[in-house]
Amino acid sequence: MDLDYSAEDLAFRDQVRAFLEANLPAELRHKVLNHLRLSKEDYVRWHKIVAKQGWVGANWPVEYGGTGWNAVQRHIWDEECARAGTPQILPFGVNMVAPVIMAFANEAQKRHYLPRILNCDDWWCQGYSEPGSGSDLASLKTRAERQGDHYIVNGQKTWTTLGQYADMIFCLVRTDPAARKQEGISFLLIDMKTPGITVRPIIMLDEDHEVNEVFFDNVKVPVENLVGEENKGWTYAKYLLGHERTGIAAVGRAKRELQFLKRLASTHLKNGRPILEDPVYAAKVASLEIEIMALEITVLKVVSAEGVKKGPGPEASMLKIKGTEIQQLLTELMVEAVGPQGLPFDRGYLEGEHDHAVTGDDAAAPLASYYFNFRKTSIYGGSNEIQKNIISQMILGL
């Protein structure tokens, strides 16, 4: 693969950079680059700025409101957004449920949901994992019993990211308990305002409310909210997870964080000298940089395959494993660089209640929280152990 940009690619990159320079609010950029917490309003604000430009559906077909960009252009967009420090366009609507709707939903569902996803009129969350059904997702127990023109849903979902803000949830439910576990699952779109839904926060070690439990108690869901065929939801779930795992790699963000790490290690001292001058530490950083370069090449290969109408396959599992390992190593080396200065927990600074950390080290203050948060990346989207099983079966034939 030729990794050199063409003149057209460079012109597109200049266009993206000009847009980001003119439209990215400084306060959002500051939060992202300094690892501070983003609010719902921050995410929605940036989404709507990008939607006004017509660039939210970077990987969507033009007929559904997408950009029509090729694989290289999409890669440039992702990389430039990461470099500039934009908030993430949250994936649950745009990159997860939308591809399923495009591929498997009926025309009425496409007309209703896709424009609302593009415009951020609906905030989506994911209803997959359950207590006891995480890595073994096909063992899920949330039931949906059909009664006339509705399903009655009962059960529980957990680790529902940002579900406290959600308008809609795409949900895997069991519609045929007598069938083999993968064959009795359906894919429902559920309005979070429906009576019988309760969202209970799960407060994490760093006191952040990012994930939730969601309970369904006799929740009525119209049959018209079923995507595709009843009991075929496992097929749609696997399709969605392929798109999710490709995005988890986040190579642009990894490259940005590598530069942050180098600056951090150049200004924090060990034995009176910058820790980046320590040969053992420097070797760790160099090895990490090589891994990021290899990841970027692999991402380009997978995205290029999507450009010729081949959806992400087991290669997405490779990206998920390596991408999350890199993200975790980045946070580990950051904490190692700042040492004890990363220990104090300053929630007020993280949430913007004061402009500077109480310790006086603004760069170090968020890093313990950042480190703990990224322990989850090797678990969500299908644990890395499960991804290794997928690779061994589907690529190696074992």
FIFI-13680 format. One record per residue (C-alpha): residue number from 1; x, y, z. Coordinates in pm, 1 decimal, padded with zeros to 6 digits. Layout:
<drennu NUM, <X, Y, Z>>
...
This chain:
<drennu 1, <00000.0, 00000.0, 00000.0>>
<drennu 2, <00127.0, 00346.0, -00094.4>>
<drennu 3, <00115.5, 00553.6, 00223.6>>
<drennu 4, <00221.0, 00878.2, 00055.7>>
<drennu 5, <-00062.3, 01127.2, 00015.9>>
<drennu 6, <-00150.0, 01244.3, -00334.6>>
<drennu 7, <-00187.1, 01612.3, -00420.5>>
<drennu 8, <-00563.6, 01567.6, -00390.6>>
<drennu 9, <-00524.5, 01410.0, -00047.0>>
<drennu 10, <-00305.9, 01697.3, 00069.7>>
<drennu 11, <-00559.2, 01950.2, -00058.3>>
<drennu 12, <-00832.2, 01766.6, 00132.9>>
<drennu 13, <-00615.7, 01769.8, 00446.3>>
<drennu 14, <-00573.6, 02145.5, 00412.1>>
<drennu 15, <-00952.5, 02181.3, 00380.8>>
<drennu 16, <-01007.7, 01977.4, 00697.6>>
<drennu 17, <-00744.4, 02172.6, 00889.1>>
<drennu 18, <-00899.7, 02502.6, 00783.0>>
<drennu 19, <-01242.5, 02385.9, 00898.7>>
<drennu 20, <-01110.1, 02270.1, 01235.9>>
<drennu 21, <-00912.0, 02589.0, 01286.7>>
<drennu 22, <-01218.3, 02803.0, 01214.9>>
<drennu 23, <-01483.6, 02598.3, 01395.5>>
<drennu 24, <-01339.3, 02403.9, 01689.5>>
<drennu 25, <-01423.3, 02601.7, 02006.9>>
<drennu 26, <-01111.2, 02674.9, 02209.4>>
<drennu 27, <-01268.1, 02556.0, 02534.3>>
<drennu 28, <-01352.0, 02216.4, 02385.5>>
<drennu 29, <-01002.4, 02179.8, 02245.9>>
<drennu 30, <-00856.1, 02269.8, 02585.4>>
<drennu 31, <-01062.4, 02003.8, 02759.4>>
<drennu 32, <-00969.2, 01729.2, 02514.4>>
<drennu 33, <-00597.7, 01802.2, 02496.1>>
<drennu 34, <-00570.3, 01830.1, 02874.5>>
<drennu 35, <-00773.0, 01516.9, 02954.6>>
<drennu 36, <-01053.6, 01705.7, 03128.9>>
<drennu 37, <-01409.0, 01573.9, 03146.4>>
<drennu 38, <-01661.0, 01655.9, 02875.1>>
<drennu 39, <-02028.3, 01722.8, 02940.5>>
<drennu 40, <-02326.2, 01614.1, 02732.2>>
<drennu 41, <-02348.3, 01970.7, 02603.4>>
<drennu 42, <-01986.2, 01954.4, 02487.1>>
<drennu 43, <-02046.7, 01640.6, 02280.5>>
<drennu 44, <-02371.4, 01768.7, 02130.1>>
<drennu 45, <-02221.3, 02108.6, 02052.4>>
<drennu 46, <-01937.4, 01959.9, 01850.5>>
<drennu 47, <-02161.7, 01705.7, 01676.9>>
<drennu 48, <-02393.3, 01981.2, 01555.3>>
<drennu 49, <-02099.8, 02192.1, 01431.2>>
<drennu 50, <-01979.0, 01900.2, 01221.6>>
<drennu 51, <-02334.7, 01816.0, 01110.7>>
<drennu 52, <-02382.1, 02170.3, 00981.7>>
<drennu 53, <-02074.2, 02114.6, 00764.2>>
<drennu 54, <-02220.6, 01782.3, 00644.0>>
<drennu 55, <-01929.5, 01574.8, 00770.4>>
<drennu 56, <-02078.3, 01366.6, 01052.4>>
<drennu 57, <-02139.3, 01064.0, 00831.2>>
<drennu 58, <-01775.5, 01032.1, 00729.9>>
<drennu 59, <-01816.0, 00663.0, 00643.9>>
<drennu 60, <-02182.4, 00676.4, 00536.1>>
<drennu 61, <-02300.2, 00635.9, 00176.3>>
<drennu 62, <-02402.8, 00960.6, 00010.7>>
<drennu 63, <-02761.7, 00842.4, -00034.2>>
<drennu 64, <-02805.3, 00841.8, 00344.2>>
<drennu 65, <-02646.4, 01182.3, 00399.0>>
<drennu 66, <-02286.3, 01067.4, 00415.4>>
<drennu 67, <-01980.7, 01239.3, 00278.8>>
<drennu 68, <-01884.2, 00991.3, 00010.3>>
<drennu 69, <-01522.5, 01016.2, 00123.6>>
<drennu 70, <-01281.8, 00743.8, 00026.8>>
<drennu 71, <-01077.0, 00544.8, 00276.9>>
<drennu 72, <-00782.5, 00784.8, 00272.0>>
<drennu 73, <-01005.0, 01088.0, 00323.9>>
<drennu 74, <-01176.6, 00922.7, 00619.8>>
<drennu 75, <-00837.8, 00842.3, 00769.1>>
<drennu 76, <-00724.3, 01202.8, 00719.4>>
<drennu 77, <-01042.1, 01331.8, 00885.6>>
<drennu 78, <-00994.9, 01106.3, 01188.5>>
<drennu 79, <-00628.6, 01193.4, 01218.6>>
<drennu 80, <-00679.7, 01567.3, 01186.9>>
<drennu 81, <-00962.4, 01565.8, 01442.1>>
<drennu 82, <-00737.6, 01381.9, 01684.8>>
<drennu 83, <-00447.3, 01615.8, 01617.8>>
<drennu 84, <-00664.3, 01924.0, 01670.4>>
<drennu 85, <-00823.3, 01788.3, 01989.0>>
<drennu 86, <-01189.8, 01763.7, 01894.8>>
<drennu 87, <-01442.0, 01585.0, 02113.6>>
<drennu 88, <-01532.2, 01244.9, 01979.3>>
<drennu 89, <-01838.1, 01211.8, 01760.0>>
<drennu 90, <-01994.3, 00948.7, 01984.3>>
<drennu 91, <-02006.2, 00616.6, 01801.6>>
<drennu 92, <-02327.7, 00464.8, 01935.7>>
<drennu 93, <-02550.6, 00631.4, 01678.7>>
<drennu 94, <-02321.8, 00724.4, 01390.1>>
<drennu 95, <-02085.1, 00426.6, 01374.3>>
<drennu 96, <-02269.9, 00144.5, 01550.4>>
<drennu 97, <-02647.3, 00136.9, 01512.9>>
<drennu 98, <-02653.3, 00338.1, 01188.3>>
<drennu 99, <-02463.0, 00075.8, 00982.8>>
<drennu 100, <-02706.5, -00188.2, 01111.7>>
<drennu 101, <-03004.6, 00027.4, 01014.8>>
<drennu 102, <-02857.7, 00088.7, 00668.0>>
<drennu 103, <-02787.7, -00280.3, 00609.9>>
<drennu 104, <-03089.9, -00451.6, 00768.2>>
<drennu 105, <-03371.5, -00206.6, 00854.7>>
<drennu 106, <-03674.8, -00132.3, 00641.2>>
<drennu 107, <-03713.6, 00190.3, 00445.4>>
<drennu 108, <-03943.2, 00354.4, 00699.9>>
<drennu 109, <-03687.3, 00295.2, 00975.2>>
<drennu 110, <-03408.1, 00434.7, 00759.8>>
<drennu 111, <-03606.7, 00748.5, 00677.3>>
<drennu 112, <-03692.5, 00808.5, 01041.1>>
<drennu 113, <-03372.4, 00725.1, 01228.8>>
<drennu 114, <-03080.0, 00806.4, 00999.2>>
<drennu 115, <-03143.9, 01185.3, 00965.6>>
<drennu 116, <-03195.9, 01207.9, 01340.7>>
<drennu 117, <-02864.5, 01032.2, 01402.2>>
<drennu 118, <-02683.2, 01267.4, 01164.9>>
<drennu 119, <-02829.0, 01575.8, 01333.9>>
<drennu 120, <-02787.2, 01443.5, 01690.6>>
<drennu 121, <-03160.3, 01476.1, 01747.6>>
<drennu 122, <-03138.4, 01142.8, 01931.2>>
<drennu 123, <-02864.5, 01039.8, 02173.9>>
<drennu 124, <-02814.6, 00662.3, 02145.6>>
<drennu 125, <-02678.5, 00407.3, 02389.8>>
<drennu 126, <-02601.8, 00037.1, 02358.4>>
<drennu 127, <-02798.8, -00239.9, 02531.6>>
<drennu 128, <-02579.0, -00546.7, 02491.6>>
<drennu 129, <-02401.0, -00657.3, 02811.9>>
<drennu 130, <-02588.8, -00801.5, 03106.8>>
<drennu 131, <-02481.6, -00930.1, 03449.1>>
<drennu 132, <-02337.4, -01270.0, 03361.2>>
<drennu 133, <-02356.7, -01205.5, 02984.9>>
<drennu 134, <-02062.8, -00991.6, 02883.6>>
<drennu 135, <-01796.0, -01181.7, 02695.7>>
<drennu 136, <-02051.1, -01460.8, 02643.9>>
<drennu 137, <-02304.8, -01217.5, 02504.7>>
<drennu 138, <-02517.2, -01486.4, 02339.3>>
<drennu 139, <-02621.5, -01606.7, 02686.8>>
<drennu 140, <-02821.7, -01285.0, 02745.1>>
<drennu 141, <-03149.6, -01322.2, 02932.9>>
<drennu 142, <-03345.4, -00999.7, 02869.6>>
<drennu 143, <-03676.8, -01123.5, 02729.3>>
<drennu 144, <-03907.8, -00973.0, 02469.1>>
<drennu 145, <-04245.2, -01147.3, 02441.0>>
<drennu 146, <-04468.0, -01050.6, 02151.6>>
<drennu 147, <-04821.5, -00949.4, 02243.7>>
<drennu 148, <-05012.0, -00827.6, 01939.3>>
<drennu 149, <-04840.4, -00523.9, 01790.7>>
<drennu 150, <-04595.0, -00483.8, 02081.3>>
<drennu 151, <-04314.0, -00666.0, 02252.8>>
<drennu 152, <-04308.3, -00672.0, 02633.6>>
<drennu 153, <-03946.4, -00642.0, 02745.4>>
<drennu 154, <-03816.0, -00750.5, 03086.0>>
<drennu 155, <-03456.9, -00774.3, 03201.4>>
<drennu 156, <-03141.5, -00578.9, 03274.6>>
<drennu 157, <-02850.0, -00433.0, 03081.8>>
<drennu 158, <-02528.0, -00312.5, 03239.6>>
<drennu 159, <-02220.7, -00099.9, 03164.6>>
<drennu 160, <-02445.0, 00119.3, 02948.3>>
<drennu 161, <-02214.7, 00405.2, 02853.5>>
<drennu 162, <-02372.3, 00751.0, 02893.3>>
<drennu 163, <-02714.7, 00591.3, 02913.2>>
<drennu 164, <-02822.1, 00863.2, 03155.9>>
<drennu 165, <-02838.1, 01102.5, 02859.3>>
<drennu 166, <-02987.8, 00866.0, 02602.1>>
<drennu 167, <-03306.3, 00914.3, 02405.1>>
<drennu 168, <-03282.2, 00571.6, 02240.2>>
<drennu 169, <-03118.7, 00236.3, 02309.8>>
<drennu 170, <-03046.0, -00037.6, 02057.6>>
<drennu 171, <-03099.5, -00357.5, 02245.5>>
<drennu 172, <-03041.3, -00730.7, 02206.5>>
<drennu 173, <-03331.7, -00927.7, 02350.5>>
<drennu 174, <-03426.5, -01293.8, 02361.8>>
<drennu 175, <-03742.0, -01360.0, 02160.7>>
<drennu 176, <-03720.5, -01741.0, 02141.6>>
<drennu 177, <-03597.1, -01894.4, 02467.6>>
<drennu 178, <-03630.9, -02246.8, 02323.5>>
<drennu 179, <-03389.4, -02184.4, 02035.7>>
<drennu 180, <-03012.1, -02232.8, 02041.4>>
<drennu 181, <-02882.3, -01926.5, 02224.0>>
<drennu 182, <-02742.9, -01746.5, 01916.6>>
<drennu 183, <-03062.0, -01814.6, 01718.3>>
<drennu 184, <-03323.7, -01678.6, 01957.9>>
<drennu 185, <-03206.9, -01315.3, 01975.7>>
<drennu 186, <-03365.3, -01006.6, 01815.6>>
<drennu 187, <-03250.1, -00646.7, 01767.4>>
<drennu 188, <-03488.3, -00381.7, 01904.6>>
<drennu 189, <-03478.8, -00001.4, 01901.5>>
<drennu 190, <-03628.7, 00124.2, 02228.2>>
<drennu 191, <-03730.0, 00475.7, 02332.5>>
<drennu 192, <-03564.5, 00543.3, 02670.0>>
<drennu 193, <-03865.7, 00749.8, 02780.2>>
<drennu 194, <-04092.3, 00443.5, 02766.6>>
<drennu 195, <-04258.2, 00365.7, 03102.7>>
<drennu 196, <-04086.7, 00082.2, 03287.5>>
<drennu 197, <-03726.8, 00180.4, 03204.4>>
<drennu 198, <-03502.5, 00269.4, 03499.3>>
<drennu 199, <-03144.7, 00394.4, 03464.1>>
<drennu 200, <-02924.4, 00351.4, 03770.2>>
<drennu 201, <-02572.9, 00502.4, 03776.6>>
<drennu 202, <-02256.8, 00302.8, 03831.2>>
<drennu 203, <-02002.9, 00541.4, 03984.8>>
<drennu 204, <-01647.5, 00443.6, 03897.3>>
<drennu 205, <-01329.1, 00456.2, 04103.5>>
<drennu 206, <-01255.1, 00809.4, 03979.7>>
<drennu 207, <-01606.9, 00922.3, 04087.0>>
<drennu 208, <-01718.2, 00964.9, 03725.9>>
<drennu 209, <-02070.4, 00876.7, 03614.1>>
<drennu 210, <-01997.3, 00726.4, 03273.5>>
<drennu 211, <-02175.1, 00390.5, 03287.1>>
<drennu 212, <-02511.4, 00266.2, 03410.3>>
<drennu 213, <-02743.5, -00023.7, 03473.7>>
<drennu 214, <-03066.9, -00017.2, 03273.6>>
<drennu 215, <-03371.5, -00209.8, 03395.5>>
<drennu 216, <-03674.1, -00306.1, 03182.7>>
<drennu 217, <-03996.7, -00378.0, 03371.7>>
<drennu 218, <-04282.2, -00472.1, 03134.8>>
<drennu 219, <-04165.7, -00217.8, 02877.4>>
<drennu 220, <-04392.8, -00198.2, 02570.6>>
<drennu 221, <-04198.9, -00171.4, 02244.7>>
<drennu 222, <-04382.7, -00147.0, 01911.7>>
<drennu 223, <-04315.3, -00436.9, 01675.7>>
<drennu 224, <-04225.1, -00175.2, 01414.0>>
<drennu 225, <-03910.4, -00109.5, 01621.4>>
<drennu 226, <-03774.7, -00454.5, 01536.8>>
<drennu 227, <-03478.0, -00431.9, 01299.8>>
<drennu 228, <-03472.4, -00699.5, 01032.3>>
<drennu 229, <-03617.3, -01039.4, 01114.1>>
<drennu 230, <-03716.6, -01174.0, 01451.9>>
<drennu 231, <-03454.3, -01412.8, 01596.0>>
<drennu 232, <-03187.6, -01292.0, 01350.4>>
<drennu 233, <-03042.7, -01031.9, 01587.1>>
<drennu 234, <-02719.1, -01220.0, 01649.6>>
<drennu 235, <-02621.7, -01166.3, 01285.9>>
<drennu 236, <-02686.3, -00791.8, 01320.8>>
<drennu 237, <-02503.4, -00780.8, 01653.8>>
<drennu 238, <-02188.5, -00930.9, 01502.4>>
<drennu 239, <-02207.0, -00684.8, 01213.7>>
<drennu 240, <-02229.9, -00394.8, 01459.4>>
<drennu 241, <-01943.0, -00524.8, 01672.1>>
<drennu 242, <-01717.6, -00537.6, 01365.8>>
<drennu 243, <-01770.7, -00164.4, 01314.6>>
<drennu 244, <-01727.1, -00094.2, 01685.9>>
<drennu 245, <-01398.7, -00284.7, 01709.6>>
<drennu 246, <-01250.0, -00107.9, 01409.1>>
<drennu 247, <-01324.0, 00229.7, 01571.5>>
<drennu 248, <-01184.3, 00125.7, 01909.2>>
<drennu 249, <-00834.4, 00118.5, 01755.7>>
<drennu 250, <-00833.9, 00503.5, 01759.6>>
<drennu 251, <-00496.9, 00535.1, 01589.3>>
<drennu 252, <-00523.0, 00914.1, 01546.7>>
<drennu 253, <-00578.5, 00963.0, 01917.1>>
<drennu 254, <-00288.4, 00728.2, 01994.5>>
<drennu 255, <-00055.8, 00940.7, 01780.1>>
<drennu 256, <-00170.1, 01258.0, 01956.1>>
<drennu 257, <-00126.9, 01103.0, 02298.6>>
<drennu 258, <00220.1, 00982.6, 02203.4>>
<drennu 259, <00323.1, 01343.4, 02143.8>>
<drennu 260, <00168.9, 01441.5, 02478.2>>
<drennu 261, <00363.5, 01160.3, 02644.0>>
<drennu 262, <00691.0, 01280.3, 02493.8>>
<drennu 263, <00629.2, 01636.2, 02614.9>>
<drennu 264, <00538.3, 01505.4, 02958.6>>
<drennu 265, <00850.6, 01291.6, 02980.5>>
<drennu 266, <01065.0, 01585.5, 02867.9>>
<drennu 267, <00945.0, 01811.4, 03150.5>>
<drennu 268, <00914.4, 01569.2, 03443.3>>
<drennu 269, <01236.5, 01469.6, 03612.8>>
<drennu 270, <01392.9, 01150.6, 03740.6>>
<drennu 271, <01714.4, 01187.8, 03939.3>>
<drennu 272, <01733.4, 01549.4, 03831.1>>
<drennu 273, <01702.8, 01480.8, 03455.7>>
<drennu 274, <01401.9, 01447.1, 03221.5>>
<drennu 275, <01272.3, 01092.8, 03242.0>>
<drennu 276, <01277.8, 01070.1, 02861.0>>
<drennu 277, <01657.7, 01072.2, 02888.2>>
<drennu 278, <01648.6, 00754.9, 03096.1>>
<drennu 279, <01749.3, 00480.7, 02847.6>>
<drennu 280, <01506.6, 00220.6, 02982.4>>
<drennu 281, <01212.7, 00458.8, 02970.2>>
<drennu 282, <01315.8, 00592.6, 02628.6>>
<drennu 283, <01323.5, 00235.3, 02494.9>>
<drennu 284, <00964.2, 00183.9, 02613.2>>
<drennu 285, <00852.7, 00498.5, 02432.1>>
<drennu 286, <01035.8, 00398.8, 02113.2>>
<drennu 287, <00880.6, 00051.0, 02117.5>>
<drennu 288, <00535.6, 00205.8, 02166.0>>
<drennu 289, <00588.1, 00440.5, 01871.3>>
<drennu 290, <00672.6, 00145.0, 01646.3>>
<drennu 291, <00354.2, -00031.2, 01757.9>>
<drennu 292, <00147.0, 00276.3, 01672.2>>
<drennu 293, <00301.0, 00295.9, 01325.1>>
<drennu 294, <00219.3, -00070.8, 01263.1>>
<drennu 295, <-00135.3, -00018.9, 01388.5>>
<drennu 296, <-00187.0, 00272.0, 01149.5>>
<drennu 297, <-00086.1, 00062.7, 00849.2>>
<drennu 298, <-00322.6, -00215.8, 00954.5>>
<drennu 299, <-00609.6, 00030.6, 01002.2>>
<drennu 300, <-00554.2, 00165.5, 00650.5>>
<drennu 301, <-00570.6, -00186.7, 00508.8>>
<drennu 302, <-00896.3, -00268.4, 00687.8>>
<drennu 303, <-01062.5, 00063.8, 00600.8>>
<drennu 304, <-00955.4, 00025.1, 00237.2>>
<drennu 305, <-01127.2, -00313.2, 00229.2>>
<drennu 306, <-01447.4, -00144.6, 00349.6>>
<drennu 307, <-01410.5, 00096.6, 00057.5>>
<drennu 308, <-01467.7, -00191.6, -00184.9>>
<drennu 309, <-01789.0, -00296.5, -00006.5>>
<drennu 310, <-01622.9, -00549.4, 00220.3>>
<drennu 311, <-01735.9, -00495.1, 00578.0>>
<drennu 312, <-01491.7, -00532.3, 00867.5>>
<drennu 313, <-01422.8, -00899.1, 00935.9>>
<drennu 314, <-01201.3, -01078.3, 01186.7>>
<drennu 315, <-00929.8, -00821.4, 01111.9>>
<drennu 316, <-01133.5, -00586.2, 01330.4>>
<drennu 317, <-01048.5, -00812.8, 01623.7>>
<drennu 318, <-00678.1, -00758.5, 01554.6>>
<drennu 319, <-00728.9, -00383.0, 01559.2>>
<drennu 320, <-00929.9, -00402.7, 01879.4>>
<drennu 321, <-00660.5, -00600.5, 02062.0>>
<drennu 322, <-00363.6, -00396.7, 01949.2>>
<drennu 323, <-00540.2, -00060.3, 01970.2>>
<drennu 324, <-00651.8, -00114.0, 02329.2>>
<drennu 325, <-00313.3, -00248.9, 02436.9>>
<drennu 326, <-00152.1, 00066.0, 02295.8>>
<drennu 327, <-00402.3, 00293.1, 02471.0>>
<drennu 328, <-00335.7, 00124.3, 02803.0>>
<drennu 329, <00040.5, 00139.1, 02760.0>>
<drennu 330, <00019.6, 00510.5, 02679.9>>
<drennu 331, <-00158.7, 00578.6, 03008.7>>
<drennu 332, <00085.4, 00356.8, 03198.3>>
<drennu 333, <00386.2, 00546.4, 03063.6>>
<drennu 334, <00219.1, 00879.6, 03141.2>>
<drennu 335, <00171.0, 00783.2, 03504.5>>
<drennu 336, <00526.3, 00651.8, 03518.2>>
<drennu 337, <00654.2, 00982.8, 03379.5>>
<drennu 338, <00486.2, 01201.2, 03642.3>>
<drennu 339, <00538.2, 00965.1, 03935.1>>
<drennu 340, <00384.3, 01078.9, 04268.1>>
<drennu 341, <00254.1, 01399.2, 04106.0>>
<drennu 342, <-00015.4, 01190.3, 03938.7>>
<drennu 343, <-00152.8, 01054.5, 04265.9>>
<drennu 344, <-00367.5, 01342.0, 04402.5>>
<drennu 345, <-00730.2, 01324.5, 04284.6>>
<drennu 346, <-00864.0, 01668.6, 04190.4>>
<drennu 347, <-01222.8, 01622.3, 04073.8>>
<drennu 348, <-01287.0, 01996.9, 04072.2>>
<drennu 349, <-01012.8, 02052.7, 03816.3>>
<drennu 350, <-01128.1, 01758.5, 03600.9>>
<drennu 351, <-01480.9, 01899.5, 03584.5>>
<drennu 352, <-01381.7, 02262.0, 03528.2>>
<drennu 353, <-01469.9, 02401.4, 03869.6>>
<drennu 354, <-01128.6, 02569.1, 03887.6>>
<drennu 355, <-00876.2, 02657.1, 03618.3>>
<drennu 356, <-00569.7, 02486.3, 03761.9>>
<drennu 357, <-00491.9, 02174.1, 03961.3>>
<drennu 358, <-00449.3, 02220.4, 04335.7>>
<drennu 359, <-00106.6, 02053.8, 04309.1>>
<drennu 360, <00012.2, 02310.0, 04053.7>>
<drennu 361, <00079.8, 02040.3, 03793.1>>
<drennu 362, <-00206.8, 02067.2, 03544.2>>
<drennu 363, <-00063.7, 01804.2, 03307.6>>
<drennu 364, <-00025.8, 01540.2, 03578.3>>
<drennu 365, <-00353.8, 01598.3, 03765.1>>
<drennu 366, <-00589.1, 01403.1, 03529.5>>
<drennu 367, <-00353.7, 01110.8, 03464.7>>
<drennu 368, <-00451.2, 00873.7, 03745.7>>
<drennu 369, <-00816.5, 00904.1, 03641.9>>
<drennu 370, <-00714.2, 00863.9, 03276.9>>
<drennu 371, <-00514.2, 00551.3, 03362.6>>
<drennu 372, <-00797.3, 00386.2, 03555.2>>
<drennu 373, <-01055.2, 00470.6, 03288.7>>
<drennu 374, <-00851.0, 00300.3, 03018.3>>
<drennu 375, <-00834.7, -00029.8, 03207.4>>
<drennu 376, <-01177.8, -00099.6, 03055.0>>
<drennu 377, <-01074.1, -00077.1, 02688.7>>
<drennu 378, <-00947.8, -00434.1, 02669.6>>
<drennu 379, <-01289.5, -00553.7, 02795.0>>
<drennu 380, <-01560.3, -00351.6, 02616.8>>
<drennu 381, <-01651.4, -00425.2, 02256.5>>
<drennu 382, <-01576.4, -00790.9, 02330.9>>
<drennu 383, <-01288.3, -00873.1, 02564.2>>
<drennu 384, <-00943.9, -00917.8, 02410.5>>
<drennu 385, <-00945.6, -01283.2, 02513.4>>
<drennu 386, <-01259.2, -01336.4, 02303.9>>
<drennu 387, <-01098.3, -01148.1, 02012.7>>
<drennu 388, <-00804.7, -01390.4, 02022.7>>
<drennu 389, <-01050.3, -01678.8, 01993.3>>
<drennu 390, <-01211.1, -01511.9, 01690.2>>
<drennu 391, <-00870.6, -01466.1, 01525.5>>
<drennu 392, <-00766.7, -01825.5, 01591.0>>
<drennu 393, <-01091.9, -01961.0, 01444.6>>
<drennu 394, <-01154.5, -01728.5, 01151.6>>
<drennu 395, <-00802.5, -01632.1, 01040.5>>
<drennu 396, <-00580.5, -01917.1, 01156.7>>
<drennu 397, <-00847.1, -02188.1, 01113.9>>
<drennu 398, <-00781.3, -02341.4, 01455.0>>
